[in-house]
Amino acid sequence: MALDPETFAHAAPGLADLRLYRGSGDDATETAYVVRQSVPPEPQTREIAPLNLGKHGSTTTFEAEMPAGRYSDVDLDVTAKNFIATVAVTGSQTETGTEGTELGIFTIFDLTGQKLGRSMVLHLPVSDFRYLYFGITGPVKPADVQGLQVARVATQQQFVAVAATASVTQKGRESVATFAVPAHVPVDRVGFAVGEPGVNFSRDVTVQVAPVVPRRLTTNEEAEEPVESTGSLLRVHETRDGRKIDEERLAVDAPEVDFGADGSQWTVTIDNGDDAPLDVTSVRLEMAERQLCFDATAGAAYTLYYGDVALQAPEYDYARLFAPEKNAAQATLAAEQANPQYTARPDARPFTERYPWLLWVALVLVVAMLGAVAVRTAKESAPPQG
């Protein structure tokens, strides 16, 4: 079952206090589980050098030896500026020249001179060919091709909304949205919904994160600085020089932050430059879906408990031996509610930490006793008068 943001906000850091029980009351049985993400947060990307780079008539051609396994998007490293070109891609399992399976014809472009960004990504169908052959038609010379990058395909990643707003404030040339995020709730990306589908754009985005309440510092500590990351939004849907361009990027990666128990304040800023502000209908903070997986008994009721920061993370054999099932049943979390059987733990802090005011009372009593003794001693030792 997918874990919601409320679980992260009210559980211990790292979800160490999650406990899953089957049944209720005295018959409840602890159930082993594992928490996993659908894909790694940082897929490994491999850089590949071009082979046999040259010209065939007016077409720049080269080939690449691909890594084992499945892959999809290929990002070309092309240094040319202000151009539009098409790329024909063929795949083969053997090094047989240009013979093989045609994977499609794709458009790459650099329109930075017109403030419409650039895209060198080829959205190939999922493939596992060991060799790819490329033919670039357009103003791209062999010397402009530096290589390519490819990432292995993982399971499709799902995202869960942490917070969303349609309130976007205009401040000069900037469109700004703000959020308050509870402590320990992960945010992995920022998504945007933009109206006016016929409008093309390329805008820079800055995401800044700061603690909600600045932490009180000791003498040798420095104040926590806000954390920033940058990205860009892009939409280009048009035909130029007979070549169709369809490219959209409406999400940016979120910075990695950890402000402890303070929570965080997020400020998302779109730089509109001299253009009219975008019609942003919503801005969303999203976390990659985390799933709690366990072996369920048909017809059984399960309860998930959390909220005890004193607990350590459990160690289950189930987690070490876990293998996901393709057709696993999906459970859904019900609304969060307080545990009616909850009993607070005994306060294990030292006596002086539990009752610090007693120190002041004792100090006042000691000072008063010392003062009384001093006065009495002074009277007894005073010389006779007259």
KOLVO-620520 format. One record per residue (C-alpha): residue number from 0; residue in three letters; x, y, z. Coordinates in pm, 1 decimal. Layout:
N
  resi  resn         u         v         w
   NUM   ala         X         Y         Z
...
//
This chain:
386
  resi  resn         u         v         w
     0   met       0.0       0.0       0.0
     1   ala     114.3     354.1     -74.2
     2   leu     216.7     562.1     227.9
     3   asp      66.1     911.2     241.9
     4   pro     237.5    1235.3     350.9
     5   glu      55.6    1231.2     688.4
     6   thr     234.7     909.1     778.9
     7   phe     575.4    1071.2     723.3
     8   ala     472.4    1385.9     913.3
     9   his     362.0    1198.9    1226.6
    10   ala     603.0     903.8    1226.5
    11   ala     961.0     898.6    1352.6
    12   pro    1240.0    1005.2    1113.7
    13   gly    1304.7     737.9     854.7
    14   leu     973.1     565.2     946.0
    15   ala    1160.3     375.2    1218.0
    16   asp     849.2     340.4    1434.8
    17   leu     615.0     181.3    1179.7
    18   arg     455.4    -135.7    1314.8
    19   leu     197.9    -340.2    1126.9
    20   tyr     -40.9    -572.5    1314.7
    21   arg    -293.4    -826.1    1191.2
    22   gly    -605.9    -845.0    1400.3
    23   ser    -678.0    -640.2    1712.8
    24   gly    -658.9    -649.6    2090.5
    25   asp    -472.7    -933.0    2263.5
    26   asp    -490.9   -1146.6    1946.8
    27   ala    -304.6    -892.0    1731.6
    28   thr       5.2   -1032.7    1559.4
    29   glu     299.2    -823.0    1442.2
    30   thr     344.7    -855.4    1066.1
    31   ala     679.4    -815.5     891.0
    32   tyr     700.9    -556.7     613.5
    33   val     940.3    -367.3     390.3
    34   val     916.4      -7.8     262.4
    35   arg    1037.1      42.8     -94.0
    36   gln    1033.6     293.8    -376.2
    37   ser     926.8     195.3    -723.8
    38   val    1255.9     317.4    -873.9
    39   pro    1586.9     443.3    -735.6
    40   pro    1584.8     823.1    -684.1
    41   glu    1902.0     857.6    -893.1
    42   pro    1914.4     609.6   -1183.5
    43   gln    2263.8     536.5   -1306.9
    44   thr    2341.1     718.3   -1629.8
    45   arg    2613.3     600.6   -1864.4
    46   glu    2807.5     823.7   -2102.0
    47   ile    2887.2     667.3   -2440.1
    48   ala    3137.7     790.6   -2697.7
    49   pro    3035.7     802.3   -3065.9
    50   leu    3193.6     544.0   -3299.7
    51   asn    3270.7     584.4   -3670.9
    52   leu    3165.0     949.8   -3665.3
    53   gly    3150.9    1101.8   -4012.3
    54   lys    2940.5    1223.6   -4304.8
    55   his    2731.0    1028.1   -4553.4
    56   gly    2628.4    1278.5   -4816.8
    57   ser    2461.3    1562.5   -4623.6
    58   thr    2390.9    1343.4   -4319.1
    59   thr    2609.1    1321.1   -4008.7
    60   thr    2633.1     955.4   -3909.1
    61   phe    2772.1     765.0   -3612.5
    62   glu    2702.6     457.7   -3404.3
    63   ala    2710.0     369.2   -3034.1
    64   glu    2765.9      49.0   -2837.9
    65   met    2486.7      41.8   -2579.6
    66   pro    2495.8    -109.5   -2229.0
    67   ala    2329.5    -441.8   -2155.9
    68   gly    1968.8    -418.2   -2042.0
    69   arg    1669.4    -210.5   -2140.6
    70   tyr    1681.3     163.1   -2202.9
    71   ser    1459.3     430.3   -2352.7
    72   asp    1550.5     799.8   -2362.5
    73   val    1884.4     883.2   -2524.4
    74   asp    2033.2    1229.4   -2464.9
    75   leu    2268.6    1344.8   -2741.3
    76   asp    2559.8    1574.2   -2656.5
    77   val    2552.5    1816.4   -2950.2
    78   thr    2734.4    2149.7   -2926.1
    79   ala    2571.2    2322.3   -3226.8
    80   lys    2358.2    2630.6   -3157.0
    81   asn    2037.6    2770.5   -3307.6
    82   phe    1926.8    2482.7   -3528.8
    83   ile    1657.0    2223.6   -3590.6
    84   ala    1749.8    1874.9   -3714.2
    85   thr    1602.4    1526.5   -3743.9
    86   val    1767.8    1208.9   -3619.1
    87   ala    1694.2     866.4   -3770.6
    88   val    1777.8     581.3   -3530.4
    89   thr    1826.0     213.3   -3614.0
    90   gly    1896.1     -65.7   -3365.4
    91   ser    2072.9    -399.6   -3400.4
    92   gln    2196.0    -677.0   -3171.9
    93   thr    2509.2    -721.7   -3383.0
    94   glu    2759.3    -480.5   -3531.5
    95   thr    2623.4    -499.8   -3884.9
    96   gly    2645.0    -142.3   -4010.2
    97   thr    2315.1      40.4   -4060.5
    98   glu    2103.9    -274.9   -4110.1
    99   gly    1860.2    -342.3   -3831.9
   100   thr    1530.2    -229.7   -3677.7
   101   glu    1414.3     124.9   -3744.9
   102   leu    1329.9     288.7   -3411.9
   103   gly    1197.5     616.5   -3551.9
   104   ile    1283.3     966.4   -3664.9
   105   phe    1314.6    1228.6   -3391.9
   106   thr    1357.3    1605.7   -3379.3
   107   ile    1634.5    1780.0   -3187.1
   108   phe    1666.0    2155.8   -3161.1
   109   asp    1842.4    2451.1   -3006.9
   110   leu    1617.6    2757.7   -3003.6
   111   thr    1789.9    2943.9   -2722.2
   112   gly    1830.1    3244.4   -2951.6
   113   gln    1448.2    3264.2   -2956.5
   114   lys    1418.9    3190.5   -2582.6
   115   leu    1259.0    2850.4   -2644.4
   116   gly    1532.2    2636.3   -2494.1
   117   arg    1689.4    2325.8   -2642.3
   118   ser    1622.2    1952.7   -2643.5
   119   met    1861.0    1677.3   -2750.9
   120   val    1657.7    1389.2   -2603.6
   121   leu    1541.2    1107.6   -2831.2
   122   his    1236.6     934.9   -2681.3
   123   leu    1302.9     586.3   -2815.2
   124   pro    1068.4     295.4   -2755.3
   125   val    1198.4      72.6   -2476.0
   126   ser    1484.1    -121.7   -2637.1
   127   asp    1771.1    -355.3   -2558.6
   128   phe    1973.1    -333.0   -2882.4
   129   arg    2348.9    -357.1   -2828.8
   130   tyr    2417.1    -115.8   -3115.4
   131   leu    2239.1     200.0   -3225.9
   132   tyr    2302.4     378.5   -3556.5
   133   phe    2227.4     749.4   -3592.0
   134   gly    2177.9     971.6   -3896.9
   135   ile    2138.1    1346.8   -3831.5
   136   thr    1987.1    1552.1   -4112.4
   137   gly    2030.5    1924.7   -4062.3
   138   pro    2301.5    2181.1   -3978.2
   139   val    2492.9    1949.8   -3741.2
   140   lys    2852.0    1866.3   -3831.0
   141   pro    3044.2    1558.9   -3708.4
   142   ala    3257.3    1787.0   -3489.6
   143   asp    2939.0    1899.3   -3308.3
   144   val    2863.1    1545.5   -3183.3
   145   gln    3041.5    1469.9   -2855.6
   146   gly    2856.4    1152.4   -2755.8
   147   leu    2537.2    1052.9   -2577.8
   148   gln    2396.2     953.3   -2240.2
   149   val    2153.1     674.5   -2164.7
   150   ala    1986.1     553.0   -1844.4
   151   arg    1855.8     201.4   -1795.6
   152   val    1479.7     172.2   -1776.1
   153   ala    1332.3     106.3   -1431.9
   154   thr     975.8      51.5   -1317.5
   155   gln     748.6     345.1   -1392.1
   156   gln     772.2     589.0   -1103.3
   157   gln     454.5     711.4    -936.8
   158   phe     425.5    1038.9    -744.3
   159   val     202.0    1145.9    -455.9
   160   ala     103.7    1509.2    -397.1
   161   val     247.0    1650.6     -74.1
   162   ala      98.1    1998.7    -120.1
   163   ala     -64.6    2191.7    -404.1
   164   thr    -174.9    2549.4    -462.2
   165   ala    -340.5    2754.1    -732.6
   166   ser    -233.1    3075.4    -557.6
   167   val      57.4    3213.5    -760.2
   168   thr     166.3    3569.1    -677.8
   169   gln     320.6    3804.2    -934.4
   170   lys     624.6    3993.1    -802.3
   171   gly     772.4    4201.5   -1080.1
   172   arg     890.1    3962.3   -1350.1
   173   glu     848.5    3656.8   -1124.9
   174   ser     561.6    3420.0   -1045.7
   175   val     592.0    3290.3    -688.3
   176   ala     419.3    3008.1    -497.6
   177   thr     492.5    2919.1    -133.3
   178   phe     433.0    2609.6      79.5
   179   ala     486.3    2496.5     438.9
   180   val     588.9    2129.4     459.2
   181   pro     585.6    1932.4     787.6
   182   ala     909.0    1779.0     913.9
   183   his    1029.5    1448.8     765.4
   184   val     792.0    1460.3     465.0
   185   pro    1002.7    1396.4     152.2
   186   val     963.5    1614.6    -156.4
   187   asp    1122.7    1479.0    -475.4
   188   arg     995.4    1708.6    -748.7
   189   val     782.9    2015.4    -822.4
   190   gly     512.7    1978.2   -1087.0
   191   phe     328.7    2252.9   -1275.8
   192   ala      -2.1    2271.6   -1462.5
   193   val       4.8    2546.4   -1726.0
   194   gly    -298.7    2662.0   -1924.5
   195   glu    -300.4    2816.7   -2272.1
   196   pro    -195.2    2498.8   -2457.9
   197   gly    -113.9    2692.3   -2774.4
   198   val     153.1    2905.5   -2604.5
   199   asn     516.5    2791.2   -2631.7
   200   phe     755.4    2890.3   -2355.0
   201   ser    1087.3    2828.3   -2183.2
   202   arg    1120.0    2960.7   -1826.8
   203   asp    1381.6    2916.7   -1556.1
   204   val    1260.1    2795.3   -1216.3
   205   thr    1422.3    2834.3    -873.6
   206   val    1316.5    2624.1    -574.2
   207   gln    1431.5    2756.2    -234.7
   208   val    1381.8    2570.6      94.0
   209   ala    1437.4    2715.8     441.7
   210   pro    1344.8    2602.1     795.6
   211   val    1004.2    2727.0     909.3
   212   val    1141.1    2830.5    1249.9
   213   pro    1512.5    2914.8    1264.8
   214   arg    1677.2    2689.1    1519.4
   215   arg    1835.6    2846.2    1829.2
   216   leu    2210.0    2818.4    1780.9
   217   thr    2488.7    2749.6    2026.4
   218   thr    2802.7    2962.6    2035.6
   219   asn    2997.6    2762.3    1775.0
   220   glu    2710.1    2690.9    1534.0
   221   glu    2626.7    2879.9    1217.5
   222   ala    2275.6    2958.5    1097.3
   223   glu    2124.6    2713.2     849.8
   224   glu    2126.9    2863.4     503.7
   225   pro    1834.4    2811.2     263.8
   226   val    1888.7    2536.3       7.5
   227   glu    1827.3    2610.2    -360.9
   228   ser    1795.8    2417.8    -684.6
   229   thr    1722.1    2534.1   -1037.5
   230   gly    1549.0    2385.6   -1338.5
   231   ser    1343.5    2490.7   -1638.3
   232   leu     995.9    2454.5   -1781.9
   233   leu     957.6    2400.2   -2154.8
   234   arg     673.7    2364.3   -2402.5
   235   val     729.3    2364.7   -2778.0
   236   his     457.6    2233.1   -3012.2
   237   glu     503.4    2353.0   -3369.0
   238   thr     640.1    2271.8   -3712.8
   239   arg     950.0    2449.0   -3838.3
   240   asp    1126.2    2392.6   -4167.9
   241   gly     897.0    2095.8   -4222.5
   242   arg    1004.9    1933.8   -3894.6
   243   lys     752.0    1876.0   -3617.2
   244   ile     858.3    1958.3   -3260.7
   245   asp     661.9    1820.9   -2963.5
   246   glu     844.0    1872.1   -2635.0
   247   glu     712.2    1939.1   -2283.9
   248   arg     886.8    1948.9   -1947.4
   249   leu     650.2    2060.3   -1671.6
   250   ala     835.5    1935.3   -1362.6
   251   val    1168.8    2011.7   -1195.9
   252   asp    1367.5    1815.3    -938.5
   253   ala    1343.3    1927.9    -577.4
   254   pro    1655.1    1997.9    -366.2
   255   glu    1750.8    1751.1     -94.9
   256   val    1688.9    1903.4     248.1
   257   asp    1679.5    1792.5     610.3
   258   phe    1586.1    2057.9     864.6
   259   gly    1510.0    1810.1    1140.9
   260   ala    1190.9    1860.9    1337.5
   261   asp    1137.3    2222.2    1229.1
   262   gly     955.8    2160.3     902.1
   263   ser    1039.4    2369.1     596.6
   264   gln     918.7    2667.4     396.6
   265   trp     926.3    2619.8      17.4
   266   thr     936.5    2907.9    -230.9
   267   val     895.0    2823.5    -599.7
   268   thr     982.9    3106.4    -839.7
   269   ile     929.0    3118.7   -1216.1
   270   asp    1138.4    3381.8   -1396.0
   271   asn     922.1    3521.9   -1676.3
   272   gly    1185.5    3760.4   -1809.6
   273   asp    1019.3    4019.8   -2033.0
   274   asp     739.4    3782.6   -2136.5
   275   ala     386.9    3777.2   -1997.4
   276   pro     348.8    3556.7   -1687.8
   277   leu     249.0    3197.9   -1756.6
   278   asp    -107.8    3092.3   -1683.2
   279   val      -6.7    2858.0   -1400.2
   280   thr    -320.3    2681.3   -1277.6
   281   ser    -142.0    2480.4   -1005.5
   282   val     196.0    2413.9    -849.8
   283   arg     246.9    2080.7    -672.3
   284   leu     512.1    1948.6    -437.8
   285   glu     532.5    1574.2    -498.4
   286   met     706.9    1279.7    -338.6
   287   ala     796.2     956.4    -512.7
   288   glu     553.3     691.0    -397.7
   289   arg     680.1     475.7    -110.5
   290   gln     506.7     142.3     -72.2
   291   leu     469.1     -68.3     240.2
   292   cys     479.1    -431.6     123.5
   293   phe     380.8    -736.4     330.2
   294   asp     234.4   -1085.8     292.0
   295   ala    -137.9   -1047.1     356.0
   296   thr    -382.5   -1309.1     477.1
   297   ala    -707.1   -1309.9     280.3
   298   gly    -992.5   -1152.3     476.0
   299   ala    -769.2   -1030.1     760.3
   300   ala    -776.6    -672.5     894.4
   301   tyr    -448.1    -487.8     948.2
   302   thr    -359.9    -180.0    1151.7
   303   leu     -54.5      40.0    1099.4
   304   tyr      80.6     207.7    1414.8
   305   tyr     332.3     494.9    1434.3
   306   gly     413.1     803.8    1638.5
   307   asp     660.8     665.0    1894.3
   308   val    1001.5     825.2    1831.6
   309   ala    1160.7     604.6    2099.8
   310   leu    1127.1     293.6    1881.5
   311   gln    1413.5     160.5    1674.2
   312   ala    1361.8      38.7    1318.2
   313   pro    1263.1    -330.1    1311.5
   314   glu    1483.0    -595.3    1150.4
   315   tyr    1283.8    -858.4     962.8
   316   asp    1405.5   -1153.8     757.5
   317   tyr    1116.6   -1064.3     528.1
   318   ala    1286.1    -736.5     434.7
   319   arg    1617.0    -908.8     354.6
   320   leu    1451.7   -1175.2     138.1
   321   phe    1182.4    -957.7     -19.0
   322   ala    1105.4    -997.7    -390.0
   323   pro     819.0    -786.9    -531.2
   324   glu     532.0    -957.6    -710.9
   325   lys     409.4    -814.2   -1041.2
   326   asn      40.7    -863.9    -959.4
   327   ala      41.8    -790.1    -587.8
   328   ala    -291.4    -686.6    -434.9
   329   gln    -320.7    -315.5    -354.8
   330   ala    -431.6    -204.6      -8.2
   331   thr    -540.0     148.9      81.5
   332   leu    -474.5     339.3     402.9
   333   ala    -788.8     454.4     582.1
   334   ala    -808.8     798.1     743.2
   335   glu    -555.3     856.1    1019.8
   336   gln    -694.8     841.0    1373.9
   337   ala    -563.0     851.5    1730.3
   338   asn    -491.4     518.8    1897.6
   339   pro    -750.4     484.0    2182.0
   340   gln    -525.6     230.8    2361.3
   341   tyr    -223.4     459.0    2362.9
   342   thr     -40.7     494.5    2694.2
   343   ala     245.8     736.9    2728.8
   344   arg     586.4     590.4    2808.4
   345   pro     727.2     656.4    3158.8
   346   asp     948.3     961.4    3158.2
   347   ala    1300.1     815.8    3159.0
   348   arg    1478.1    1150.8    3183.6
   349   pro    1689.4    1226.2    3493.3
   350   phe    1502.9    1380.7    3785.6
   351   thr    1674.0    1717.8    3734.5
   352   glu    1561.9    1734.0    3369.6
   353   arg    1202.2    1647.1    3454.3
   354   tyr    1182.1    1907.7    3732.5
   355   pro    1433.6    2183.4    3649.8
   356   trp    1244.3    2435.0    3865.7
   357   leu    1353.8    2239.7    4176.7
   358   leu    1711.9    2348.4    4111.4
   359   trp    1607.7    2712.5    4139.6
   360   val    1410.2    2644.0    4458.3
   361   ala    1709.0    2463.3    4610.9
   362   leu    1941.1    2745.5    4506.4
   363   val    1715.8    3009.3    4664.4
   364   leu    1695.2    2806.2    4988.4
   365   val    2074.1    2766.2    5004.2
   366   val    2127.2    3139.5    4946.7
   367   ala    1869.5    3221.5    5215.6
   368   met    2031.1    2981.0    5465.1
   369   leu    2378.0    3120.5    5394.8
   370   gly    2244.3    3473.6    5440.3
   371   ala    2082.7    3383.1    5775.6
   372   val    2401.3    3218.7    5899.4
   373   ala    2606.2    3521.8    5793.3
   374   val    2375.6    3764.8    5977.3
   375   arg    2375.9    3554.2    6295.0
   376   thr    2754.7    3521.9    6290.4
   377   ala    2793.3    3896.3    6246.7
   378   lys    2572.7    3968.8    6548.9
   379   glu    2750.4    3723.7    6775.4
   380   ser    3095.0    3860.1    6687.4
   381   ala    3007.3    4230.7    6711.4
   382   pro    3214.8    4426.9    6980.6
   383   pro    3021.5    4576.2    7281.3
   384   gln    2917.0    4941.8    7249.2
   385   gly    2947.9    5227.9    7498.4
//
